[in-house]
Amino acid sequence: MTVKRTAVFACDNNYAGYLATTIASLIDNFESSLQLEIIIFDAGIKNNSKDSLLKLSTDNISIHFFPIEEQIFSDFPLTISHISLATYFRLKLPSLLNKHDKVVYLDVDVLINKDISDMWNIDLQGHSLGAVIEPRMSFTQYDYLEKIGLTEKKHLYFNAGVLIMDLNCLRDINFEEKVANYLFQYKDVIEYQDQDILNGVLQGNVHYISPKYNFMPEYRTILKPNRIWMLDKLPYTKSEIESLRSNANIYHYCGKRKAWMYSCTHDGADLYIKYQNSTDWAGDSYSDLRELSIFKKLSLWAKKRFY
């Protein structure tokens, strides 16, 4: 049976250039013999930016826009300054994409370093979602997790920036109704927005996938002596994590320092300019370059080169 591969993004006009770079990295590494449909949930992307994004399509990769109003999420809390209401769009995918069975959702702040076409073939073993564990939240924030209703002992908190979503399973469990119920109960205490909601609603219903599909900065920091104890709680070895620093399929720049900032020192960030240069945003400088002193630039250069 032919697997239908659909990748989903959500974006407003402010992030259109960054999305273009992410899509360029996805296309450059995607298996050319396979078809991929890219759906962009559009929260106000301007027409000229849409035209630039459409230019990235290839013979085997199509790009489509799905207009959506952020206003339908006006009751959802915004607790993180650099994240917009577009982050909540993934919570509506079961109904918005009602003819799709399975999709891979990707945040705009990722870079694809290797082919990810195998993600659609990952067996979720009857679970509704595939995601990567967040070690710090899972192993150090017990009080907070209890406060937001994460009481399932076997549940490990996952990051929502890269998700394999079985939309049929999510529809079967009335996922969107559960989201509404969870939000009603925990709206005033959640700090990590849609990520907390997904963890709360789907605890015990997640298949944990390899961090190679969502290599976050904290997987680098748990290699430090004061964090290495977390590895004992994860199904990965130190050498496996170390190898991903240069060999991950997807690098995720969650947090305030993004790959489009010179101050970002996370692994793989040096790929950003390479992929940006294949888009209509080629030549744009790092977004924070003017804010940094010469001393800070030199310090960051040394850190990127030697750490």
GUPA-71747 format. One record per atom (N, C-alpha, C, O): residue in one letter; x negated, y negated, z. Coordinates in steps of 0.02 Angstrom, whole numbers, padded with zeros to 5 digits, always signed. Atoms other than C-alpha are relative to their C-alpha. Layout:
<recs>
AXYZ
...
</recs>
This chain:
<recs>
M-00042+00060+00000
M+00000+00000+00000
M-00044-00063+00000
M-00092-00067+00038
T+00038+00062+00004
T-00065-00173-00047
T+00016-00044+00060
T+00075-00056+00076
V-00009+00044-00058
V-00091-00284+00105
V+00007-00072-00024
V-00035-00097-00062
K-00008+00071+00016
K-00023-00460+00086
K-00038-00041+00051
K-00024-00037+00111
R+00042+00039-00045
R-00150-00579+00160
R+00022-00073-00003
R+00019-00106-00055
T-00020+00069-00007
T-00087-00746+00222
T-00037-00031+00059
T-00036-00004+00114
A+00033+00038-00053
A-00190-00871+00321
A+00039-00064+00011
A+00060-00096-00037
V-00042+00057-00017
V-00100-01011+00412
V-00041-00052+00039
V-00079-00035+00084
F+00029+00056-00036
F-00162-01182+00467
F+00055-00050+00017
F+00109-00049-00014
A-00044+00056-00014
A-00075-01332+00546
A-00043-00062+00004
A-00097-00062+00034
C+00044+00058+00006
C-00139-01507+00512
C+00040-00064-00011
C+00092-00063-00043
D-00026+00066+00018
D-00099-01693+00509
D-00052-00035-00043
D-00105-00007-00057
N+00046+00034+00047
N-00183-01823+00399
N-00068-00015+00031
N-00118-00017-00004
N+00063+00016-00033
N-00316-01864+00529
N-00051+00056-00007
N-00112+00043-00006
Y+00045-00057+00002
Y-00389-01690+00514
Y-00006+00031-00069
Y-00035+00085-00077
A-00002-00030+00067
A-00365-01662+00327
A-00070+00015-00027
A-00081+00068-00057
G+00068-00010+00024
G-00550-01682+00286
G-00034+00058+00035
G-00071+00096+00004
Y+00029-00056-00038
Y-00601-01562+00424
Y+00031+00066-00022
Y-00004+00117-00027
L-00034-00060+00025
L-00471-01437+00363
L-00029+00021-00067
L-00039+00080-00080
A+00029-00016+00065
A-00543-01449+00188
A-00066+00037+00007
A-00079+00085-00029
T+00064-00033-00011
T-00714-01400+00253
T+00010+00071+00025
T-00025+00117+00004
T-00016-00067-00025
T-00641-01253+00349
T+00024+00046-00056
T+00001+00103-00062
I-00026-00041+00055
I-00546-01192+00196
I-00056+00015-00050
I-00060+00071-00076
A+00057-00012+00045
A-00703-01212+00089
A-00044+00057+00027
A-00068+00098-00012
S+00040-00054-00030
S-00797-01100+00211
S+00036+00067-00005
S+00004+00119-00015
L-00039-00062+00007
L-00656-00972+00206
L-00004+00027-00071
L-00016+00086-00082
I+00000-00020+00070
I-00650-00969+00016
I-00069+00026-00021
I-00074+00076-00057
D+00068-00019+00021
D-00839-00958-00004
D-00019+00070+00024
D-00059+00104-00008
N+00018-00064-00028
N-00847-00803+00104
N+00052+00055-00011
N+00040+00113+00007
F-00054-00048+00007
F-00684-00716+00056
F-00014+00047-00059
F-00040+00026-00111
E+00010-00051+00052
E-00690-00554-00046
E+00037-00022-00064
E+00098-00029-00064
S-00028+00029+00062
S-00663-00614-00225
S+00049+00045-00036
S+00087+00022-00078
S-00045-00046+00034
S-00569-00458-00279
S+00069+00003+00033
S+00114+00036+00008
L-00063-00001-00038
L-00429-00490-00152
L+00037-00066-00006
L+00006-00119-00015
Q-00042+00060+00002
Q-00284-00612-00155
Q+00010-00026+00071
Q+00018+00012+00119
L-00013+00033-00065
L-00260-00737-00013
L+00047-00058-00011
L+00037-00100-00056
E-00047+00057-00001
E-00115-00855+00018
E-00017-00042+00061
E-00018-00017+00117
I+00012+00046-00055
I-00157-01008+00123
I+00061-00045+00007
I+00080-00080-00041
I-00057+00044-00014
I-00009-01097+00203
I-00023-00053+00050
I-00049-00037+00103
I+00018+00056-00044
I-00039-01269+00279
I+00064-00031+00026
I+00103-00060-00012
F-00057+00034-00030
F+00093-01329+00400
F-00018-00074+00004
F-00064-00094+00040
D+00018+00069+00015
D+00094-01512+00352
D+00037-00048+00047
D+00098-00055+00043
A-00029+00049-00047
A+00122-01641+00489
A-00017-00071-00022
A-00038-00112+00019
G+00011+00068+00024
G+00103-01794+00380
G-00063-00011-00040
G-00091-00066-00039
I+00060+00007+00042
I-00044-01760+00264
I+00018-00044-00061
I+00068-00031-00094
K-00013+00046+00056
K-00054-01899+00133
K-00011+00036-00067
K-00048+00085-00072
N+00000-00034+00065
N-00031-01855-00050
N-00070+00006-00030
N-00087+00058-00059
N+00068-00005+00028
N-00210-01896-00100
N-00041+00053+00035
N-00083+00087+00004
S+00034-00053-00037
S-00274-01781+00037
S+00026+00068-00020
S-00013+00116-00025
K-00028-00063+00024
K-00155-01645-00020
K-00031+00019-00067
K-00048+00077-00079
D+00030-00014+00066
D-00222-01661-00197
D-00071+00026+00008
D-00092+00072-00027
S+00069-00022-00011
S-00399-01642-00131
S-00002+00070+00029
S-00046+00110+00011
L-00003-00067-00028
L-00351-01489-00031
L+00018+00052-00053
L-00009+00106-00055
L-00021-00046+00053
L-00265-01410-00181
L-00056+00016-00049
L-00057+00069-00079
K+00057-00012+00044
K-00425-01428-00281
K-00042+00059+00022
K-00080+00088-00018
L+00040-00054-00026
L-00502-01296-00170
L+00025+00069-00021
L-00010+00119-00014
S-00029-00064+00019
S-00387-01159-00235
S-00040+00032-00056
S-00072-00003-00096
T+00038-00038+00050
T-00463-01023-00344
T+00047+00050-00034
T+00107+00051-00020
D-00042-00049+00035
D-00401-00883-00457
D+00032+00049+00049
D+00087+00074+00037
N-00027-00050-00047
N-00376-00769-00306
N+00026-00031+00065
N+00052+00005+00108
I-00022+00032-00062
I-00335-00897-00171
I+00045-00060-00016
I+00024-00108-00048
S-00048+00054+00012
S-00180-01007-00175
S+00010-00040+00064
S+00002-00014+00119
I-00011+00045-00057
I-00140-01155-00062
I+00069-00030-00007
I+00087-00056-00059
H-00068+00027-00001
H+00036-01209-00014
H+00010-00042+00063
H-00020-00029+00115
F-00016+00043-00057
F+00105-01344+00100
F+00070+00014+00024
F+00116+00026-00015
F-00065-00012-00032
F+00248-01318+00221
F+00013-00061+00045
F-00012-00064+00101
P-00013+00060-00040
P+00314-01487+00281
P+00037+00016+00064
P+00083+00057+00065
I-00033-00011-00064
I+00364-01492+00463
I-00006-00063+00042
I-00057-00097+00040
E-00001+00061-00041
E+00410-01631+00583
E-00025+00016+00070
E+00000+00062+00103
E+00024-00009-00068
E+00312-01645+00744
E+00055-00013+00052
E+00052+00010+00108
Q-00054+00020-00046
Q+00471-01716+00821
Q+00036+00060+00031
Q+00062+00055+00086
I-00035-00058-00028
I+00543-01541+00845
I-00037+00028+00060
I-00010+00070+00096
F+00038-00022-00059
F+00407-01515+00975
F-00007-00056+00051
F-00052-00054+00094
S+00006+00059-00044
S+00438-01679+01066
S+00007+00017+00074
S-00017-00020+00117
D-00008-00020-00070
D+00485-01586+01226
D-00060+00040+00026
D-00064+00056+00085
F+00059-00039-00020
F+00319-01492+01228
F-00053-00047+00029
F-00062-00103+00003
P+00048+00044-00032
P+00183-01563+01341
P-00065-00008-00040
P-00088+00039-00072
L+00066+00013+00028
L+00023-01645+01275
L-00046-00017+00058
L-00040-00069+00089
T+00043+00008-00058
T-00113-01626+01405
T-00074-00007-00018
T-00115-00021+00025
I+00070+00004+00022
I-00273-01629+01300
I-00004-00055-00052
I+00030-00052-00103
S+00000+00062+00039
S-00319-01796+01220
S-00015+00011-00074
S+00012-00024-00116
H+00019-00008+00070
H-00396-01728+01059
H+00044+00050-00037
H+00026+00071-00093
I-00045-00048+00032
I-00251-01610+01019
I+00069-00031-00009
I+00096-00062+00037
S-00066+00028+00015
S-00088-01661+00935
S+00055+00053+00006
S+00042+00111+00020
L-00057-00046-00003
L+00085-01585+00933
L-00003+00055-00053
L+00031+00106-00047
A+00007-00051+00052
A+00035-01490+00776
A-00025+00067+00028
A-00015+00119-00003
T+00024-00062-00030
T-00046-01363+00892
T+00056+00048+00016
T+00044+00109+00021
Y-00057-00043-00019
Y+00127-01298+00936
Y+00032+00035-00060
Y+00075+00078-00050
F-00033-00028+00058
F+00173-01252+00757
F-00003+00076-00001
F+00044+00109-00024
R+00008-00073+00002
R+00107-01075+00779
R+00054+00036+00040
R+00068+00095+00028
L-00052-00031-00041
L+00244-01043+00906
L+00065+00010-00039
L+00109+00047-00016
K-00061-00006+00041
K+00376-01058+00769
K-00010+00044-00062
K+00035+00050-00104
L+00014-00038+00061
L+00294-00946+00640
L+00048+00058-00013
L+00065+00070-00071
P-00045-00055+00014
P+00410-00796+00664
P+00063-00021-00038
P+00087+00015-00082
S-00061+00023+00035
S+00561-00899+00607
S-00017-00040-00062
S+00019-00035-00112
L+00017+00041+00058
L+00474-01020+00489
L-00024+00043-00059
L-00010+00027-00117
L+00025-00046+00051
L+00389-00879+00394
L+00038+00066+00005
L+00008+00119+00016
N-00043-00058-00014
N+00535-00759+00404
N-00005+00056-00052
N+00024+00109-00043
K+00010-00053+00050
K+00484-00663+00247
K-00070+00030+00004
K-00089+00071-00038
H+00068-00025-00009
H+00307-00630+00308
H-00002+00050+00057
H+00034+00043+00107
D+00006-00052-00052
D+00257-00477+00409
D-00058-00014+00047
D-00052-00004+00108
K+00061+00008-00040
K+00082-00520+00469
K-00041-00057-00029
K-00051-00061-00089
V+00041+00055+00023
V-00025-00676+00461
V-00060-00008+00047
V-00060+00016+00104
V+00056+00021-00042
V-00192-00739+00525
V+00005-00075+00008
V+00003-00112-00042
Y-00004+00072-00014
Y-00178-00908+00609
Y-00070-00024+00019
Y-00104+00008+00059
L+00066+00028-00013
L-00335-01017+00613
L+00006-00073+00019
L+00042-00111-00014
D+00005+00071-00017
D-00368-01181+00701
D-00043-00036-00052
D-00084-00005-00086
V+00039+00040+00047
V-00441-01322+00596
V-00074-00001+00020
V-00117-00007-00024
D+00070+00008-00023
D-00599-01327+00704
D-00039+00066+00001
D-00075+00080+00049
V+00041-00061+00007
V-00670-01161+00646
V-00039-00004-00065
V-00022-00042-00111
L+00037-00009+00062
L-00800-01118+00515
L-00007+00075-00012
L-00023+00113+00033
I+00006-00070+00018
I-00800-00952+00424
I-00070+00012-00028
I-00092-00023-00074
N+00070-00014+00018
N-00973-00877+00406
N-00007+00065-00040
N-00058+00074-00074
K+00002-00064+00035
K-00932-00704+00335
K+00072+00017-00022
K+00120-00015+00000
D-00065-00022+00024
D-00789-00617+00246
D+00045+00022+00058
D+00024+00059+00102
I-00048-00019-00053
I-00634-00600+00356
I+00059+00039-00028
I+00110+00046+00006
S-00057-00033+00031
S-00523-00503+00235
S+00022+00063+00037
S+00079+00085+00030
D-00018-00060-00038
D-00528-00351+00351
D+00046-00016+00059
D+00074+00030+00089
M-00041+00017-00058
M-00432-00447+00486
M+00072+00022-00009
M+00105+00041+00040
W-00070-00020+00012
W-00265-00406+00403
W+00009+00075+00006
W+00066+00099+00010
N-00004-00073-00007
N-00306-00220+00417
N-00012+00024+00072
N-00007+00083+00086
I+00012-00020-00069
I-00344-00222+00603
I+00065+00027+00031
I+00117-00005+00028
D-00057-00032-00033
D-00227-00104+00695
D+00011-00031+00069
D-00032-00026+00112
L-00015+00032-00064
L-00145-00200+00837
L+00028+00049+00051
L+00046+00029+00107
Q-00021-00054-00046
Q-00091-00034+00915
Q+00066-00015+00034
Q+00075-00004+00094
G-00067+00012-00025
G+00089-00085+00934
G+00010-00067+00035
G+00066-00082+00056
H-00005+00066-00033
H+00052-00257+01007
H+00021-00053-00051
H+00015-00044-00111
S-00024+00054+00043
S+00121-00420+00939
S-00055-00045-00025
S-00046-00081-00074
L+00051+00049+00013
L-00042-00513+00935
L-00069+00030+00006
L-00081+00074+00047
G+00071-00016-00007
G-00228-00492+00907
G-00037-00064+00016
G-00028-00114-00019
A+00034+00061-00020
A-00342-00618+00994
A-00064+00017+00037
A-00076+00075+00056
V+00065-00009-00033
V-00513-00643+01075
V+00003-00026+00071
V+00031-00079+00085
I+00001+00017-00071
I-00540-00648+01263
I-00039-00064+00012
I-00092-00075-00018
E+00038+00057-00026
E-00591-00811+01347
E-00028+00021+00068
E+00010+00025+00116
P+00028-00026-00063
P-00712-00751+01483
P+00009-00047+00060
P+00028-00025+00114
R-00002+00046-00058
R-00715-00909+01591
R+00070-00002+00030
R+00077+00003+00091
M-00069+00002-00025
M-00526-00921+01605
M+00019+00066+00032
M+00052+00068+00084
S-00020-00066-00024
S-00506-00734+01630
S-00031+00018+00067
S+00001+00051+00107
F+00038-00025-00058
F-00637-00714+01767
F-00016-00052+00053
F-00045-00035+00105
T+00016+00051-00050
T-00651-00880+01859
T+00060-00044+00020
T+00055-00082+00068
Q-00056+00045-00012
Q-00480-00964+01854
Q+00062+00037+00026
Q+00117+00027+00002
Y-00054-00043-00025
Y-00375-00841+01953
Y+00059-00040+00028
Y+00117-00023+00015
D-00054+00039-00030
D-00277-00972+02049
D+00042-00034-00054
D+00104-00036-00049
Y-00037+00033+00054
Y-00231-01066+01891
Y+00043+00050-00038
Y+00100+00035-00054
L-00038-00050+00038
L-00178-00908+01800
L+00062+00022+00038
L+00114+00033+00008
E-00059-00018-00040
E-00064-00862+01943
E+00051-00056-00001
E+00111-00043-00002
K-00045+00057-00001
K+00008-01037+01944
K+00043-00004-00064
K+00100-00026-00062
I-00038+00003+00063
I+00060-01021+01761
I+00034+00066-00016
I+00056+00078-00072
G-00039-00061+00008
G+00137-00850+01787
G-00034+00059-00030
G-00001+00107-00050
L+00037-00057+00027
L+00000-00735+01725
L-00016+00049+00056
L-00068+00045+00088
T+00005-00047-00056
T+00026-00594+01848
T-00015+00071-00022
T-00029+00114+00020
E+00016-00067+00026
E-00003-00443+01735
E-00074+00014+00012
E-00117-00020-00017
K+00070-00011-00022
K-00163-00369+01810
K-00046+00018-00058
K-00105-00001-00057
K+00043-00021+00055
K-00227-00295+01647
K-00008-00054-00054
K-00047-00046-00101
H+00003+00052+00052
H-00200-00455+01549
H-00063-00043+00009
H-00077-00067+00064
L+00056+00045+00001
L-00356-00553+01503
L+00019-00061-00043
L+00046-00053-00098
Y-00020+00062+00034
Y-00331-00734+01452
Y-00037-00005-00067
Y-00097+00006-00071
F+00029+00003+00067
F-00359-00757+01265
F+00001-00071-00028
F+00041-00113-00006
N+00002+00064+00035
N-00403-00904+01154
N+00048+00003-00059
N+00054+00054-00093
A-00052+00000+00051
A-00267-00957+01031
A-00023-00030-00066
A+00018-00043-00110
G+00025+00032+00061
G-00380-01031+00896
G-00004+00046-00060
G-00004+00023-00117
V-00001-00050+00053
V-00388-00870+00796
V+00047+00055+00022
V+00035+00088+00073
L-00052-00049-00020
L-00236-00756+00801
L+00019+00044-00059
L+00030+00020-00114
I-00033-00046+00047
I-00179-00602+00708
I+00070+00009+00026
I+00080+00037+00080
M-00069+00001-00025
M+00009-00616+00721
M+00043+00049-00040
M+00052+00042-00100
D-00049-00046+00029
D+00127-00471+00687
D+00068-00033+00007
D+00100-00027+00060
L-00062+00039-00004
L+00279-00576+00647
L+00061+00044+00010
L+00109+00022+00041
N-00056-00046-00011
N+00395-00426+00641
N+00007+00017+00074
N+00062+00016+00102
C-00001-00016-00071
C+00347-00377+00818
C+00023-00060+00041
C+00061-00053+00088
L-00020+00060-00037
L+00366-00556+00877
L+00074-00014-00007
L+00107-00036+00040
R-00072+00009+00009
R+00539-00566+00802
R+00039+00051+00040
R+00091+00036+00069
D-00034-00054-00037
D+00586-00400+00882
D+00006-00015+00074
D+00054+00006+00106
I-00002+00015-00072
I+00545-00465+01056
I+00031-00068+00015
I+00028-00092+00072
N-00030+00066-00009
N+00637-00630+01029
N-00051-00050+00028
N-00039-00085+00076
F+00056+00040-00023
F+00472-00721+01047
F+00017-00073+00011
F+00000-00102+00063
E-00013+00072-00005
E+00536-00897+01016
E+00048-00016+00058
E+00043-00069+00089
E-00044+00008-00058
E+00673-00876+01146
E-00041+00005+00064
E-00030-00032+00112
K+00043-00008-00059
K+00542-00816+01270
K-00044-00062+00010
K-00058-00082+00066
V+00039+00061-00004
V+00437-00969+01229
V+00040-00055+00033
V+00016-00090+00078
A-00043+00051-00029
A+00583-01083+01270
A+00010+00012+00075
A+00009-00035+00115
N-00011-00017-00071
N+00614-00992+01435
N-00064-00014+00041
N-00060-00039+00096
Y+00063+00011-00036
Y+00430-00998+01483
Y-00013-00075+00008
Y-00034-00098+00061
L+00012+00072-00002
L+00417-01182+01440
L+00045-00034+00052
L+00023-00078+00088
F-00046+00027-00050
F+00570-01221+01547
F-00027+00009+00070
F-00019-00035+00113
Q+00024-00015-00068
Q+00487-01140+01697
Q-00068-00031+00015
Q-00081-00049+00073
Y+00070+00019-00015
Y+00306-01195+01676
Y-00023-00064-00035
Y-00082-00080-00033
K+00018+00060+00039
K+00310-01355+01572
K-00043-00049+00040
K-00089-00080+00012
D+00033+00051-00040
D+00249-01464+01715
D-00067+00023+00029
D-00102-00018+00060
V+00062-00024-00031
V+00101-01354+01766
V-00052+00024-00051
V-00111+00029-00035
I+00049-00026+00048
I+00022-01289+01606
I-00047-00057-00023
I-00025-00114-00032
E+00051+00049+00020
E-00139-01378+01555
E-00027+00012-00070
E-00055-00033-00101
Y+00030-00017+00065
Y-00188-01288+01395
Y+00053+00015-00052
Y+00044+00055-00098
Q-00051+00006+00051
Q-00028-01314+01299
Q+00022+00067-00029
Q+00038+00113+00008
D-00025-00060+00033
D+00019-01181+01170
D-00038+00063+00021
D-00011+00118+00021
Q+00041-00058-00020
Q-00124-01069+01228
Q+00026+00031+00064
Q+00030+00092+00071
D-00030-00026-00062
D-00050-01055+01402
D+00066+00034-00014
D+00081+00086+00014
I-00066-00029+00016
I+00122-01023+01329
I-00008+00069-00032
I+00027+00116-00013
L+00011-00064+00033
L+00058-00884+01216
L-00023+00053+00050
L+00000+00110+00049
N+00023-00047-00051
N-00034-00803+01361
N+00055+00019+00048
N+00061+00077+00068
G-00055-00014-00046
G+00117-00818+01474
G+00053+00045-00028
G+00077+00091+00005
V-00054-00039+00032
V+00242-00747+01351
V-00024+00069-00021
V+00015+00117-00019
L+00024-00063+00029
L+00131-00610+01280
L-00048+00039+00045
L-00084+00082+00021
Q+00043-00038-00045
Q+00040-00547+01434
Q+00020+00074-00003
Q+00079+00091+00004
G-00013-00071+00008
G+00024-00359+01414
G+00020+00020-00070
G+00033+00079-00083
N-00022-00014+00069
N+00067-00373+01229
N-00052-00027-00049
N-00035-00053-00102
V+00055+00027+00040
V-00104-00418+01158
V-00052+00054-00013
V-00070+00092+00032
H+00056-00044+00017
H-00236-00317+01067
H-00062-00045-00005
H-00064-00091-00046
Y+00060+00042-00001
Y-00408-00390+01104
Y-00047+00020-00056
Y-00067+00078-00062
I+00044-00013+00057
I-00517-00406+00950
I-00070-00026+00015
I-00081-00063+00063
S+00071+00018-00011
S-00705-00431+00934
S-00010-00075-00002
S+00021-00110-00041
P+00016+00072+00002
P-00776-00604+00973
P-00034-00021-00065
P-00045-00081-00075
K+00029+00020+00065
K-00856-00598+00801
K+00052-00039-00042
K+00033-00075-00088
Y-00052+00035+00036
Y-00688-00664+00740
Y+00018-00067+00033
Y+00060-00104+00006
N-00014+00064-00034
N-00686-00810+00863
N-00057-00012+00049
N-00048-00008+00110
F+00059+00009-00042
F-00860-00847+00927
F-00001-00071+00028
F-00017-00119-00007
M-00007+00064-00035
M-00835-00987+01052
M-00064-00017+00038
M-00104+00027+00052
P+00060+00019-00038
P-00969-01088+01145
P-00009+00039+00065
P-00065+00051+00086
E+00009-00034-00064
E-00932-00995+01306
E-00029+00070-00007
E-00056+00097+00041
Y+00034-00064+00010
Y-00992-00832+01230
Y-00076-00010-00002
Y-00114+00036+00013
R+00071+00017-00003
R-01159-00918+01213
R-00020-00014+00073
R-00074+00006+00094
T+00018+00018-00068
T-01155-00985+01391
T+00001+00059+00048
T-00033+00057+00100
I+00000-00057-00046
I-01115-00817+01470
I-00064+00041-00004
I-00073+00088+00034
L+00066-00032+00003
L-01289-00763+01417
L-00049-00032+00051
L-00103-00006+00062
K+00043+00032-00050
K-01360-00883+01548
K+00000+00041+00064
K+00049+00075+00079
P+00006-00041-00061
P-01421-00805+01712
P+00058-00007+00049
P+00079+00042+00080
N-00054+00010-00049
N-01281-00883+01816
N+00068+00021-00027
N+00118+00018+00010
R-00064-00021+00029
R-01145-00821+01697
R-00002+00072-00025
R+00050+00100-00044
I+00008-00066+00031
I-01213-00653+01640
I+00043+00053+00032
I+00057+00104+00001
W-00042-00049-00035
W-01107-00563+01769
W+00066+00012-00037
W+00097+00065-00029
M-00063-00008+00036
M-00956-00592+01657
M-00004+00056-00052
M+00046+00087-00068
L+00007-00053+00051
L-01027-00471+01529
L+00018+00068+00028
L+00040+00112-00009
D-00017-00064-00031
D-01001-00329+01653
D+00075+00013-00003
D+00097+00070+00002
K-00073-00006+00003
K-00814-00364+01638
K+00027+00003-00071
K+00087+00010-00082
L-00020+00000+00070
L-00813-00366+01448
L-00025+00064-00035
L-00075+00093-00015
P+00020-00062+00036
P-00822-00219+01325
P-00054-00013-00052
P-00053+00019-00105
Y+00053+00016+00047
Y-00976-00294+01240
Y-00066-00001+00037
Y-00069-00014+00097
T+00067+00002-00030
T-01163-00283+01271
T-00032-00068-00012
T-00010-00108-00053
K+00037+00063+00008
K-01285-00427+01289
K-00027-00006-00071
K-00024-00059-00101
S+00029+00002+00068
S-01368-00381+01124
S+00054-00013-00053
S+00040-00047-00103
E-00055+00013+00048
E-01199-00381+01034
E+00018-00074-00001
E+00027-00103-00055
I-00016+00071-00004
I-01160-00556+01096
I-00056-00042-00030
I-00044-00090-00067
E+00057+00037+00027
E-01335-00618+01056
E-00002+00002-00076
E-00018-00048-00108
S+00002-00006+00073
S-01322-00553+00878
S+00052-00044-00034
S+00042-00066-00091
L-00053+00040+00029
L-01161-00650+00850
L-00018-00073-00005
L+00013-00110-00043
R+00020+00071+00004
R-01250-00815+00877
R-00019-00019-00071
R-00011-00076-00091
S+00019+00014+00069
S-01314-00801+00699
S+00040+00042-00050
S+00029+00037-00111
N-00031-00049+00044
N-01197-00669+00630
N+00075+00007+00009
N+00105+00056-00012
A-00072-00003-00011
A-01018-00708+00682
A+00038-00011-00066
A+00014-00045-00110
N-00043+00013+00058
N-00878-00702+00553
N+00031-00069+00005
N+00037-00105-00045
I-00032+00065-00010
I-00794-00855+00629
I-00032-00034+00061
I-00035-00005+00115
Y+00023+00042-00055
Y-00871-00992+00735
Y+00057-00049+00017
Y+00088-00078-00027
H-00055+00042-00022
H-00745-01090+00839
H-00028-00056+00044
H-00060-00042+00095
Y+00027+00058-00036
Y-00786-01265+00900
Y+00055-00029+00044
Y+00075-00087+00037
C-00052+00022-00046
C-00655-01275+01036
C-00033-00047+00051
C-00093-00042+00064
G+00028+00051-00043
G-00678-01417+01159
G-00009-00065-00037
G+00013-00071-00094
K+00005+00067+00029
K-00722-01597+01125
K-00053-00006-00054
K-00046-00047-00100
R+00053+00005+00049
R-00881-01568+01025
R+00014+00046-00060
R+00011+00107-00054
K-00019-00037+00061
K-00833-01517+00849
K-00060+00005-00048
K-00109-00030-00040
A+00055-00009+00048
A-00942-01458+00705
A-00013-00062-00041
A-00068-00071-00067
W+00009+00061+00038
W-00914-01625+00620
W-00032-00056+00041
W-00036-00114+00019
M+00035+00048-00043
M-01004-01712+00764
M-00074+00020+00005
M-00090+00079+00013
Y+00071-00015-00007
Y-01193-01726+00772
Y-00016+00027+00069
Y-00063+00065+00078
S+00011-00021-00069
S-01180-01697+00959
S+00019+00073+00013
S+00008+00099+00067
C-00018-00070-00007
C-01113-01521+00929
C-00062+00044-00007
C-00097+00041-00058
T+00058-00044+00001
T-01246-01391+00971
T+00020+00074-00002
T-00023+00117+00005
H-00022-00069+00003
H-01140-01234+00955
H-00028+00034-00062
H-00040+00002-00113
D+00027-00039+00056
D-01205-01097+00842
D+00042-00009-00063
D+00104-00012-00059
G-00034+00004+00064
G-01162-01113+00659
G+00020-00070-00022
G+00043-00079-00078
A-00022+00068+00016
A-01128-01300+00665
A-00038-00030-00059
A-00013-00074-00094
D+00040+00025+00056
D-01267-01330+00538
D+00032+00018-00068
D+00012-00008-00119
L-00035-00019+00062
L-01152-01247+00409
L+00049-00054-00023
L+00069-00054-00081
Y-00055+00046+00015
Y-01029-01391+00417
Y-00014-00043-00061
Y+00028-00047-00107
I+00015+00044+00056
I-01116-01511+00297
I-00002+00038-00066
I+00020+00013-00117
K+00002-00042+00060
K-01146-01370+00173
K+00070+00008-00030
K+00080-00001-00090
Y-00067-00012+00026
Y-00960-01334+00159
Y+00037-00066-00013
Y+00077-00070-00059
Q-00031+00066+00012
Q-00906-01516+00174
Q-00020-00026-00069
Q+00020-00058-00103
N+00025+00025+00064
N-01012-01553+00021
N+00033+00033-00061
N+00023+00010-00117
S-00038-00031+00055
S-00902-01437-00084
S+00072-00024-00002
S+00113+00004-00037
T-00067+00029-00002
T-00748-01543-00045
T-00003-00073-00022
T-00057-00101-00034
D-00003+00071+00018
D-00689-01718-00091
D-00024-00045+00057
D-00029-00106+00048
W+00026+00039-00056
W-00753-01773+00080
W-00076+00004+00004
W-00106-00014+00054
A+00073-00005+00003
A-00933-01740+00028
A-00031-00069+00013
A-00008-00119-00014
G+00035+00062-00014
G-01052-01872+00094
G+00022-00035+00063
G-00011-00081+00086
D-00022+00029-00064
D-00951-01916+00249
D-00052+00018+00053
D-00074+00075+00057
S+00049-00013-00052
S-01071-01934+00394
S+00033+00031+00061
S+00094+00032+00066
Y-00027-00026-00062
Y-01051-01853+00564
Y+00042-00054+00034
Y+00023-00112+00035
S-00048+00049-00026
S-00905-01936+00652
S-00026-00040+00060
S-00002-00095+00073
D+00025+00034-00060
D-01006-01983+00807
D-00070-00029-00009
D-00101-00050+00040
L+00071+00018+00011
L-01172-02031+00726
L-00016-00071+00022
L-00069-00083+00051
R+00013+00070-00018
R-01156-02219+00753
R+00001-00011+00076
R-00027-00060+00100
E-00007+00009-00072
E-01116-02195+00937
E-00062+00024+00038
E-00070+00008+00097
L+00056-00031-00035
L-01278-02102+00977
L-00063-00042-00006
L-00078-00069-00059
S+00064+00035+00000
S-01441-02185+01026
S-00053+00042-00035
S-00043+00102-00045
I+00054-00037+00033
I-01604-02137+00939
I-00026+00055+00047
I-00040+00110+00024
F+00024-00050-00048
F-01660-02049+01098
F+00047+00060+00003
F+00025+00117+00006
K-00049-00054-00004
K-01498-01949+01105
K-00003+00043-00064
K+00003+00104-00060
K+00004-00037+00063
K-01514-01901+00921
K-00061+00047+00000
K-00056+00104-00021
L+00060-00042-00003
L-01692-01838+00949
L+00009+00058+00049
L-00013+00114+00036
S-00013-00052-00050
S-01638-01743+01104
S+00045+00055-00028
S+00032+00114-00017
L-00045-00049+00030
L-01496-01659+01010
L-00034+00039-00055
L-00022+00099-00062
W+00037-00035+00053
W-01609-01619+00863
W-00043+00056+00029
W-00045+00111+00003
A+00043-00050-00032
A-01729-01529+00979
A+00041+00057+00028
A+00021+00115+00024
K-00042-00052-00029
K-01589-01436+01066
K+00027+00047-00054
K+00028+00107-00044
K-00026-00042+00054
K-01516-01376+00902
K-00054+00045-00029
K-00040+00102-00049
R+00054-00038+00032
R-01684-01318+00839
R-00028+00054+00045
R-00046+00108+00021
F+00036-00046-00043
F-01752-01231+00992
F+00042+00039+00049
F+00018+00085+00081
Y-00040-00035-00050
Y-01604-01175+01099
Y+00037+00058-00033
Y+00074+00094+00002
</recs>
